[in-house]
Amino acid sequence: MISISQKKGVLFGVIWSFIAWVPYYTDYLGTIRHVIGIPAALGLNLELSLGRGDAFIYSILLGAGLGFIFGSIVDFVKTGVKIVGLFPHKKRRLFRRGL
């Protein structure tokens, strides 16, 4: 089952892949093209290596995949990683006792 973090990651990835094409068609966001244009560059390279298809569609699929992976990592970190000493439990116990 897909968690909420993974759904948000896929949505973020699709939006990111749409925004990634802005520096390629215009001069806006040209200074951060190497960061924001990752899905577009991967889509272009995949089209060139396969010799068929559309780089725009590839970038959307790759952006959704990257977003899903980032969402899965966030979901794993939220549920599976426990940081010892981050939340003091003694204060919570005192509040429950009414002190």
N, CA, C and O atoms as a GROMACS GRO file, in nm:
protein
  396
    1MET      N    1   0.084  -0.117   0.000
    1MET     CA    2   0.000   0.000   0.000
    1MET      C    3   0.089   0.124   0.000
    1MET      O    4   0.194   0.127   0.064
    2ILE      N    5   0.046   0.223  -0.069
    2ILE     CA    6   0.124   0.347  -0.082
    2ILE      C    7   0.087   0.440   0.032
    2ILE      O    8  -0.031   0.466   0.057
    3SER      N    9   0.188   0.490   0.100
    3SER     CA   10   0.164   0.580   0.213
    3SER      C   11   0.143   0.723   0.163
    3SER      O   12   0.161   0.753   0.045
    4ILE      N   13   0.105   0.809   0.254
    4ILE     CA   14   0.080   0.949   0.220
    4ILE      C   15   0.209   1.018   0.180
    4ILE      O   16   0.209   1.102   0.090
    5SER      N   17   0.319   0.984   0.245
    5SER     CA   18   0.449   1.043   0.210
    5SER      C   19   0.490   1.005   0.068
    5SER      O   20   0.546   1.088  -0.004
    6GLN      N   21   0.462   0.882   0.029
    6GLN     CA   22   0.496   0.839  -0.106
    6GLN      C   23   0.408   0.908  -0.210
    6GLN      O   24   0.456   0.943  -0.318
    7LYS      N   25   0.279   0.928  -0.178
    7LYS     CA   26   0.191   1.000  -0.270
    7LYS      C   27   0.236   1.144  -0.288
    7LYS      O   28   0.237   1.197  -0.399
    8LYS      N   29   0.274   1.207  -0.177
    8LYS     CA   30   0.325   1.344  -0.184
    8LYS      C   31   0.456   1.349  -0.262
    8LYS      O   32   0.481   1.444  -0.336
    9GLY      N   33   0.539   1.246  -0.245
    9GLY     CA   34   0.665   1.240  -0.319
    9GLY      C   35   0.643   1.227  -0.468
    9GLY      O   36   0.713   1.291  -0.546
   10VAL      N   37   0.546   1.145  -0.510
   10VAL     CA   38   0.516   1.130  -0.653
   10VAL      C   39   0.462   1.261  -0.709
   10VAL      O   40   0.501   1.302  -0.818
   11LEU      N   41   0.374   1.327  -0.636
   11LEU     CA   42   0.320   1.455  -0.681
   11LEU      C   43   0.430   1.560  -0.691
   11LEU      O   44   0.435   1.636  -0.788
   12PHE      N   45   0.518   1.564  -0.591
   12PHE     CA   46   0.631   1.656  -0.595
   12PHE      C   47   0.723   1.626  -0.712
   12PHE      O   48   0.773   1.718  -0.777
   13GLY      N   49   0.746   1.498  -0.740
   13GLY     CA   50   0.831   1.459  -0.852
   13GLY      C   51   0.774   1.499  -0.987
   13GLY      O   52   0.848   1.541  -1.075
   14VAL      N   53   0.643   1.486  -1.004
   14VAL     CA   54   0.580   1.526  -1.131
   14VAL      C   55   0.588   1.677  -1.148
   14VAL      O   56   0.619   1.726  -1.257
   15ILE      N   57   0.561   1.751  -1.042
   15ILE     CA   58   0.571   1.898  -1.050
   15ILE      C   59   0.716   1.939  -1.076
   15ILE      O   60   0.741   2.031  -1.154
   16TRP      N   61   0.810   1.871  -1.012
   16TRP     CA   62   0.952   1.900  -1.032
   16TRP      C   63   0.993   1.875  -1.177
   16TRP      O   64   1.071   1.950  -1.233
   17SER      N   65   0.940   1.768  -1.236
   17SER     CA   66   0.977   1.738  -1.375
   17SER      C   67   0.917   1.839  -1.472
   17SER      O   68   0.977   1.866  -1.577
   18PHE      N   69   0.801   1.895  -1.440
   18PHE     CA   70   0.747   2.001  -1.526
   18PHE      C   71   0.832   2.128  -1.514
   18PHE      O   72   0.862   2.192  -1.615
   19ILE      N   73   0.870   2.163  -1.392
   19ILE     CA   74   0.951   2.283  -1.370
   19ILE      C   75   1.091   2.265  -1.426
   19ILE      O   76   1.157   2.363  -1.460
   20ALA      N   77   1.138   2.142  -1.436
   20ALA     CA   78   1.274   2.116  -1.485
   20ALA      C   79   1.292   2.158  -1.629
   20ALA      O   80   1.405   2.184  -1.671
   21TRP      N   81   1.185   2.165  -1.706
   21TRP     CA   82   1.197   2.202  -1.847
   21TRP      C   83   1.200   2.352  -1.869
   21TRP      O   84   1.229   2.397  -1.980
   22VAL      N   85   1.169   2.431  -1.767
   22VAL     CA   86   1.168   2.577  -1.782
   22VAL      C   87   1.304   2.631  -1.822
   22VAL      O   88   1.309   2.714  -1.914
   23PRO      N   89   1.416   2.591  -1.760
   23PRO     CA   90   1.546   2.645  -1.804
   23PRO      C   91   1.586   2.601  -1.945
   23PRO      O   92   1.667   2.668  -2.010
   24TYR      N   93   1.531   2.490  -1.993
   24TYR     CA   94   1.567   2.443  -2.126
   24TYR      C   95   1.495   2.522  -2.236
   24TYR      O   96   1.548   2.538  -2.346
   25TYR      N   97   1.374   2.570  -2.208
   25TYR     CA   98   1.299   2.644  -2.308
   25TYR      C   99   1.313   2.795  -2.296
   25TYR      O  100   1.296   2.866  -2.394
   26THR      N  101   1.344   2.844  -2.177
   26THR     CA  102   1.357   2.988  -2.154
   26THR      C  103   1.489   3.015  -2.083
   26THR      O  104   1.567   2.923  -2.058
   27ASP      N  105   1.514   3.140  -2.051
   27ASP     CA  106   1.633   3.176  -1.974
   27ASP      C  107   1.604   3.192  -1.826
   27ASP      O  108   1.692   3.229  -1.748
   28TYR      N  109   1.480   3.165  -1.785
   28TYR     CA  110   1.447   3.172  -1.644
   28TYR      C  111   1.508   3.054  -1.569
   28TYR      O  112   1.517   2.944  -1.624
   29LEU      N  113   1.549   3.076  -1.450
   29LEU     CA  114   1.609   2.975  -1.362
   29LEU      C  115   1.734   2.912  -1.422
   29LEU      O  116   1.768   2.798  -1.389
   30GLY      N  117   1.802   2.983  -1.507
   30GLY     CA  118   1.922   2.930  -1.570
   30GLY      C  119   2.038   2.911  -1.475
   30GLY      O  120   2.125   2.827  -1.498
   31THR      N  121   2.041   2.988  -1.367
   31THR     CA  122   2.151   2.977  -1.272
   31THR      C  123   2.144   2.849  -1.189
   31THR      O  124   2.246   2.799  -1.142
   32ILE      N  125   2.023   2.798  -1.169
   32ILE     CA  126   2.009   2.674  -1.092
   32ILE      C  127   1.964   2.558  -1.181
   32ILE      O  128   1.898   2.465  -1.136
   33ARG      N  129   2.000   2.566  -1.307
   33ARG     CA  130   1.962   2.464  -1.404
   33ARG      C  131   2.019   2.327  -1.370
   33ARG      O  132   1.954   2.226  -1.394
   34HIS      N  133   2.138   2.322  -1.315
   34HIS     CA  134   2.201   2.195  -1.282
   34HIS      C  135   2.131   2.125  -1.166
   34HIS      O  136   2.142   2.003  -1.154
   35VAL      N  137   2.060   2.198  -1.081
   35VAL     CA  138   1.989   2.137  -0.970
   35VAL      C  139   1.845   2.106  -1.007
   35VAL      O  140   1.796   1.995  -0.985
   36ILE      N  141   1.778   2.204  -1.063
   36ILE     CA  142   1.635   2.188  -1.091
   36ILE      C  143   1.610   2.106  -1.217
   36ILE      O  144   1.502   2.050  -1.234
   37GLY      N  145   1.707   2.098  -1.305
   37GLY     CA  146   1.688   2.031  -1.431
   37GLY      C  147   1.729   1.885  -1.435
   37GLY      O  148   1.750   1.830  -1.543
   38ILE      N  149   1.740   1.821  -1.319
   38ILE     CA  150   1.783   1.681  -1.315
   38ILE      C  151   1.687   1.589  -1.391
   38ILE      O  152   1.735   1.509  -1.472
   39PRO      N  153   1.555   1.596  -1.370
   39PRO     CA  154   1.467   1.506  -1.448
   39PRO      C  155   1.473   1.532  -1.598
   39PRO      O  156   1.465   1.438  -1.678
   40ALA      N  157   1.486   1.658  -1.638
   40ALA     CA  158   1.492   1.690  -1.780
   40ALA      C  159   1.621   1.636  -1.842
   40ALA      O  160   1.619   1.580  -1.952
   41ALA      N  161   1.732   1.651  -1.772
   41ALA     CA  162   1.858   1.599  -1.824
   41ALA      C  163   1.857   1.447  -1.832
   41ALA      O  164   1.907   1.389  -1.929
   42LEU      N  165   1.800   1.381  -1.731
   42LEU     CA  166   1.789   1.235  -1.735
   42LEU      C  167   1.698   1.189  -1.848
   42LEU      O  168   1.725   1.089  -1.914
   43GLY      N  169   1.588   1.262  -1.869
   43GLY     CA  170   1.498   1.228  -1.979
   43GLY      C  171   1.562   1.245  -2.116
   43GLY      O  172   1.544   1.162  -2.205
   44LEU      N  173   1.639   1.352  -2.132
   44LEU     CA  174   1.711   1.373  -2.258
   44LEU      C  175   1.814   1.264  -2.282
   44LEU      O  176   1.826   1.212  -2.393
   45ASN      N  177   1.889   1.228  -2.179
   45ASN     CA  178   1.989   1.122  -2.193
   45ASN      C  179   1.925   0.987  -2.222
   45ASN      O  180   1.979   0.908  -2.299
   46LEU      N  181   1.810   0.960  -2.161
   46LEU     CA  182   1.741   0.833  -2.187
   46LEU      C  183   1.688   0.827  -2.330
   46LEU      O  184   1.694   0.722  -2.393
   47GLU      N  185   1.637   0.939  -2.380
   47GLU     CA  186   1.590   0.941  -2.519
   47GLU      C  187   1.706   0.920  -2.616
   47GLU      O  188   1.693   0.847  -2.714
   48LEU      N  189   1.819   0.984  -2.589
   48LEU     CA  190   1.934   0.968  -2.676
   48LEU      C  191   1.990   0.826  -2.672
   48LEU      O  192   2.034   0.774  -2.774
   49SER      N  193   1.988   0.764  -2.556
   49SER     CA  194   2.043   0.630  -2.547
   49SER      C  195   1.951   0.524  -2.608
   49SER      O  196   1.998   0.427  -2.667
   50LEU      N  197   1.820   0.543  -2.593
   50LEU     CA  198   1.726   0.446  -2.650
   50LEU      C  199   1.701   0.469  -2.799
   50LEU      O  200   1.673   0.374  -2.872
   51GLY      N  201   1.711   0.592  -2.843
   51GLY     CA  202   1.690   0.623  -2.983
   51GLY      C  203   1.544   0.637  -3.022
   51GLY      O  204   1.513   0.652  -3.140
   52ARG      N  205   1.454   0.632  -2.926
   52ARG     CA  206   1.312   0.651  -2.954
   52ARG      C  207   1.244   0.708  -2.831
   52ARG      O  208   1.302   0.711  -2.723
   53GLY      N  209   1.122   0.751  -2.848
   53GLY     CA  210   1.046   0.804  -2.736
   53GLY      C  211   1.054   0.954  -2.726
   53GLY      O  212   1.106   1.022  -2.815
   54ASP      N  213   1.002   1.006  -2.617
   54ASP     CA  214   0.995   1.149  -2.594
   54ASP      C  215   1.064   1.181  -2.462
   54ASP      O  216   1.035   1.120  -2.359
   55ALA      N  217   1.154   1.275  -2.465
   55ALA     CA  218   1.230   1.310  -2.345
   55ALA      C  219   1.141   1.371  -2.238
   55ALA      O  220   1.167   1.355  -2.119
   56PHE      N  221   1.036   1.441  -2.280
   56PHE     CA  222   0.945   1.504  -2.184
   56PHE      C  223   0.871   1.397  -2.102
   56PHE      O  224   0.859   1.410  -1.980
   57ILE      N  225   0.822   1.294  -2.168
   57ILE     CA  226   0.752   1.186  -2.099
   57ILE      C  227   0.849   1.109  -2.010
   57ILE      O  228   0.815   1.073  -1.898
   58TYR      N  229   0.968   1.084  -2.060
   58TYR     CA  230   1.069   1.016  -1.978
   58TYR      C  231   1.101   1.096  -1.853
   58TYR      O  232   1.118   1.039  -1.744
   59SER      N  233   1.109   1.227  -1.868
   59SER     CA  234   1.142   1.309  -1.751
   59SER      C  235   1.028   1.306  -1.649
   59SER      O  236   1.054   1.307  -1.529
   60ILE      N  237   0.904   1.302  -1.695
   60ILE     CA  238   0.791   1.293  -1.602
   60ILE      C  239   0.796   1.160  -1.527
   60ILE      O  240   0.776   1.156  -1.406
   61LEU      N  241   0.820   1.052  -1.599
   61LEU     CA  242   0.828   0.921  -1.535
   61LEU      C  243   0.945   0.912  -1.437
   61LEU      O  244   0.932   0.859  -1.327
   62LEU      N  245   1.059   0.965  -1.477
   62LEU     CA  246   1.176   0.963  -1.388
   62LEU      C  247   1.155   1.054  -1.267
   62LEU      O  248   1.197   1.019  -1.156
   63GLY      N  249   1.091   1.169  -1.287
   63GLY     CA  250   1.062   1.258  -1.175
   63GLY      C  251   0.966   1.194  -1.076
   63GLY      O  252   0.984   1.206  -0.955
   64ALA      N  253   0.863   1.124  -1.127
   64ALA     CA  254   0.771   1.054  -1.038
   64ALA      C  255   0.843   0.942  -0.964
   64ALA      O  256   0.816   0.919  -0.846
   65GLY      N  257   0.932   0.873  -1.031
   65GLY     CA  258   1.009   0.767  -0.965
   65GLY      C  259   1.101   0.821  -0.858
   65GLY      O  260   1.111   0.764  -0.749
   66LEU      N  261   1.169   0.930  -0.888
   66LEU     CA  262   1.257   0.992  -0.788
   66LEU      C  263   1.176   1.042  -0.668
   66LEU      O  264   1.218   1.028  -0.553
   67GLY      N  265   1.060   1.101  -0.696
   67GLY     CA  266   0.974   1.147  -0.587
   67GLY      C  267   0.925   1.033  -0.501
   67GLY      O  268   0.916   1.046  -0.379
   68PHE      N  269   0.893   0.919  -0.564
   68PHE     CA  270   0.850   0.802  -0.489
   68PHE      C  271   0.962   0.750  -0.400
   68PHE      O  272   0.939   0.712  -0.285
   69ILE      N  273   1.083   0.749  -0.452
   69ILE     CA  274   1.198   0.702  -0.373
   69ILE      C  275   1.223   0.797  -0.256
   69ILE      O  276   1.249   0.752  -0.145
   70PHE      N  277   1.217   0.928  -0.280
   70PHE     CA  278   1.237   1.023  -0.171
   70PHE      C  279   1.126   1.010  -0.067
   70PHE      O  280   1.153   1.018   0.053
   71GLY      N  281   1.002   0.991  -0.112
   71GLY     CA  282   0.891   0.971  -0.019
   71GLY      C  283   0.907   0.844   0.063
   71GLY      O  284   0.873   0.842   0.181
   72SER      N  285   0.958   0.737   0.000
   72SER     CA  286   0.982   0.613   0.073
   72SER      C  287   1.091   0.630   0.178
   72SER      O  288   1.081   0.577   0.289
   73ILE      N  289   1.195   0.705   0.144
   73ILE     CA  290   1.302   0.731   0.240
   73ILE      C  291   1.250   0.813   0.357
   73ILE      O  292   1.284   0.785   0.472
   74VAL      N  293   1.169   0.914   0.328
   74VAL     CA  294   1.111   0.996   0.436
   74VAL      C  295   1.020   0.911   0.524
   74VAL      O  296   1.023   0.923   0.646
   75ASP      N  297   0.940   0.824   0.462
   75ASP     CA  298   0.851   0.737   0.538
   75ASP      C  299   0.931   0.640   0.625
   75ASP      O  300   0.893   0.615   0.740
   76PHE      N  301   1.039   0.586   0.573
   76PHE     CA  302   1.123   0.495   0.651
   76PHE      C  303   1.188   0.567   0.768
   76PHE      O  304   1.195   0.514   0.878
   77VAL      N  305   1.236   0.688   0.744
   77VAL     CA  306   1.304   0.763   0.850
   77VAL      C  307   1.205   0.801   0.960
   77VAL      O  308   1.239   0.797   1.078
   78LYS      N  309   1.082   0.837   0.921
   78LYS     CA  310   0.983   0.874   1.021
   78LYS      C  311   0.940   0.757   1.108
   78LYS      O  312   0.916   0.775   1.227
   79THR      N  313   0.931   0.638   1.050
   79THR     CA  314   0.880   0.524   1.127
   79THR      C  315   0.991   0.433   1.180
   79THR      O  316   0.974   0.375   1.287
   80GLY      N  317   1.101   0.420   1.110
   80GLY     CA  318   1.199   0.319   1.147
   80GLY      C  319   1.318   0.368   1.226
   80GLY      O  320   1.383   0.288   1.293
   81VAL      N  321   1.350   0.497   1.219
   81VAL     CA  322   1.469   0.548   1.285
   81VAL      C  323   1.426   0.617   1.415
   81VAL      O  324   1.345   0.710   1.414
   82LYS      N  325   1.482   0.571   1.523
   82LYS     CA  326   1.453   0.633   1.652
   82LYS      C  327   1.581   0.697   1.705
   82LYS      O  328   1.684   0.631   1.717
   83ILE      N  329   1.573   0.823   1.736
   83ILE     CA  330   1.688   0.897   1.787
   83ILE      C  331   1.678   0.899   1.940
   83ILE      O  332   1.584   0.956   1.996
   84VAL      N  333   1.774   0.837   2.005
   84VAL     CA  334   1.772   0.826   2.150
   84VAL      C  335   1.802   0.962   2.210
   84VAL      O  336   1.900   1.027   2.173
   85GLY      N  337   1.719   1.004   2.302
   85GLY     CA  338   1.740   1.130   2.372
   85GLY      C  339   1.682   1.251   2.302
   85GLY      O  340   1.700   1.363   2.349
   86LEU      N  341   1.613   1.232   2.190
   86LEU     CA  342   1.557   1.347   2.121
   86LEU      C  343   1.436   1.400   2.195
   86LEU      O  344   1.420   1.522   2.211
   87PHE      N  345   1.350   1.311   2.240
   87PHE     CA  346   1.232   1.352   2.315
   87PHE      C  347   1.246   1.301   2.458
   87PHE      O  348   1.245   1.180   2.481
   88PRO      N  349   1.259   1.390   2.555
   88PRO     CA  350   1.276   1.345   2.693
   88PRO      C  351   1.145   1.284   2.746
   88PRO      O  352   1.042   1.351   2.752
   89HIS      N  353   1.151   1.158   2.784
   89HIS     CA  354   1.032   1.088   2.832
   89HIS      C  355   1.001   1.119   2.978
   89HIS      O  356   0.887   1.104   3.020
   90LYS      N  357   1.100   1.163   3.056
   90LYS     CA  358   1.076   1.191   3.197
   90LYS      C  359   0.979   1.308   3.213
   90LYS      O  360   0.894   1.306   3.302
   91LYS      N  361   0.992   1.407   3.130
   91LYS     CA  362   0.901   1.522   3.139
   91LYS      C  363   0.758   1.480   3.104
   91LYS      O  364   0.664   1.529   3.166
   92ARG      N  365   0.741   1.392   3.008
   92ARG     CA  366   0.608   1.344   2.973
   92ARG      C  367   0.547   1.266   3.090
   92ARG      O  368   0.428   1.281   3.117
   93ARG      N  369   0.626   1.185   3.158
   93ARG     CA  370   0.574   1.107   3.270
   93ARG      C  371   0.534   1.199   3.385
   93ARG      O  372   0.434   1.174   3.453
   94LEU      N  373   0.609   1.304   3.407
   94LEU     CA  374   0.574   1.398   3.513
   94LEU      C  375   0.443   1.469   3.480
   94LEU      O  376   0.362   1.492   3.570
   95PHE      N  377   0.421   1.503   3.356
   95PHE     CA  378   0.298   1.571   3.319
   95PHE      C  379   0.178   1.477   3.333
   95PHE      O  380   0.068   1.522   3.367
   96ARG      N  381   0.197   1.348   3.308
   96ARG     CA  382   0.087   1.254   3.321
   96ARG      C  383   0.047   1.234   3.467
   96ARG      O  384  -0.069   1.209   3.498
   97ARG      N  385   0.142   1.245   3.556
   97ARG     CA  386   0.113   1.228   3.699
   97ARG      C  387   0.050   1.352   3.760
   97ARG      O  388  -0.001   1.348   3.872
   98GLY      N  389   0.054   1.461   3.688
   98GLY     CA  390  -0.002   1.583   3.741
   98GLY      C  391   0.096   1.670   3.815
   98GLY      O  392   0.056   1.764   3.884
   99LEU      N  393   0.225   1.641   3.802
   99LEU     CA  394   0.326   1.720   3.872
   99LEU      C  395   0.376   1.832   3.785
   99LEU      O  396   0.461   1.909   3.827
   0.00000   0.00000   0.00000
